Every structure is written in structure tokens, then in C-alpha cells.
Amino acid sequence: MALQALQSSGVAFRKILSHFPEELSLAFAYGSGVYRQAGPSSDQKNAMLDFVFTVDDPVAWHSKNLKKNWNHYSFLKVLGPRIITAVQNNYGAGVYYNPLITCDGRLIKYGVISTSVLIEDLLNWNNLYIAGRLQKPVKIVAMNEDVALHSALDQNLKSAVTAAFLMLPESFSEEDLFTEIAGLSYSGDFRMVVGEDKAKVLNIVKPNMAHFRELYGSILQESPQVVYKAQQGSLEIDKSPEGQFTQLMTLPKTLQQQINHIMDPPGKNRDVEETLLQVAHDPDCGDVVRLGLAAIVRPSSMRQSTKGIFTAGLKKSVVYSSLKLHKMWKGWVRKTS
């Protein structure tokens, strides 16, 4: 099972986890502080560690965390755990981040998301925010036996492969595939214009090919849609309209709806299946899928970034944004030198 490739036994990560309430259905670490990246994020030792904590009862979890880590929160802490949870669930991408926290001598950022909200995102790509993080290699530090969550994590990886297939030619390399997959959650993300290194996707993939193979190898071996020559690192897929229609029909619901919205002329009100059949015959099928992804990611990333001003507080938001801009500038300097 592909999900097994995500497991980690990192003692350092578990030590950090011990500073937080224990009731977690899933905890994972991600980003340049966990897996080496090329470019301006290559200084792994000093990079900020990014975590996501998935909780069944966010009100109870925030209540305990406020008692343990009151100083982690912005001014919203005075409003209590119910308001914090309402902000978490109802604004942005359903995740509440506390950035620039010093824990066990490391600078960390952690996000809190409800288990039910995460499962919805993994299955339907409502925001493709935390689901997008989980399409790239991460270190899972803790995970309970929630069958629905395990199944959704696997389905998210399969959906990522299918979406990438639709945007690739008939023959391509492993690196091409993993680059498409790593870029899914950056499609239309305004932070790729302001605040992120433009070569970010390639910087993630190139040093981590082995981790991507571990994550997606079994899915590719078992998929009836692809001929996967693992030794050569090459793949071939069926680009016939019939093959593409099969793939389009298995895409997450929100992406199908966005594609329907893009392609459905005003007043026609065609059903999704009819639209997807048309797209399957369209030579620009991959471009339409890319537009659908951007229609999900752009608003969700903008709302989440705006929400960050309130959850982090103004001072931390300014510091965090300046760190991102500095990283982008370093990437630009590398490219031009």
C-alpha cells in the first residue's frame, strides 16, 4: 500500500509532538526542513519545520493546547477555543496555522485541521490545500487506526496520478510525472507569483525522486491505465478519448465540477458526465484540467493567506512573509548568477 511509504520513526519529530495535546488522528511533518530541496531551501539544518496536526475534536484540542501553549496563538486566543475552531473550519482552507514557534530548539510552524475536513479535501479536493501537501513526500509522525482516513489518504494519491496523466503526453519519464504531481496544488496559487521561488516544484522533485517512487510505485504498478517500466523510469498511457474519459470520470468531485463550469456554455446546464465526454475528445484536455485545478487552488490559497494575518497576528505575518520573499529573492539571484 502506497501509504506505508509515508511512515516515519523520527525521534526528533516525536519529541516536538510531545509538547502538544495527544489526541491526534494524524500528525505529519513536511517541507524543506524534512526533505532536502534544491535551490534557496537547500539549507535543511536551519529550515523551519512544518507540521500538520489532524484532530477529531478541534474545540477540545485547542482548549488543551491553549493551556499548554498559550503564547503560540495570536490575539484570537482571548476569544477561546470555540472561536478559534470556527475560524479554522469556516475560513480559508480549513486549517489553523501557528507559525514561527520555537520548540526543542527548532523553529516550527504547525497547522491544525479537523479529521472530517481533511477527509473531505482528500476525497473531493475542495481546497487541494492539505490534500496537496500529502501528494508530496511527508514524514508521518503519528497516525491512529481511522479506516476512513487511511482510505482517503490512499485515494488522494491515486487521484493525483490520474490528474497528472491527463496533463501529460502519451510517453513520459518518472520525473515528468512527479513534477506534474508536485505541481497540482500550486496551479493558480498566487504565492507562486509573490512569496515562493518559481522553481519550487522542480526543487522539490529532483532531490527526492526515490521518495516519490516509494510513494507512488505500487499505484503505478497496479494501475491498468499505464505501462510502467520502472527500470528505465519511463511510462506510457492511453491517450485515446475512451482512455481519457475513464480518467476524467474518476477525478475528485470538485475538480469535475470546476471543469464542467469552465466548459458548460451559459444556459446549457449540461450534466458533468456529458461535459467530461466532450473534454475527453478535446485536444486541449490537459489544459482544461489545469484550468480546473487553478479554479480550486487560487481562491483557497488566497483565503488561507488572508486568514493567516489573523491566526498568526500582524507581527508574525510580516516576519513570515519577509522570510518567504527573501527565499524567492535568493532563488532569483541563483538563476541570474
Secondary structure, DSSP 8 states (H G I E B T S, - for coil): -GGGGGB---HHHHHHHTTS-S--SEEEEESTTTS--SGGG--TTTS-EEEEEEES-HHHHHHHHHHH-GGGS-GGGGG-HHHHHHHHHHSTTSEEEEEEEEETTEEEEEEEEEHHHHHHHHHH-SS-SHHHHTTS--EEEEE---HHHHHHHHHHHHHHHHHHHHTS-SEEEHHHHHHHHHHGGGTT-GGGTTTS-TTHHHHHHGGGHHHHHHHHHHHHHH-TTEEEETTTTEEEE--SHHHHHHHHHTS-HHHHHHHHHHHS-TTT---HHHHHHHHHT-TTHHHHHHHHHHHHHHHHHHHHHHHHHHHH-HHHHHHHHHHHHHHHHHHHHHHH-
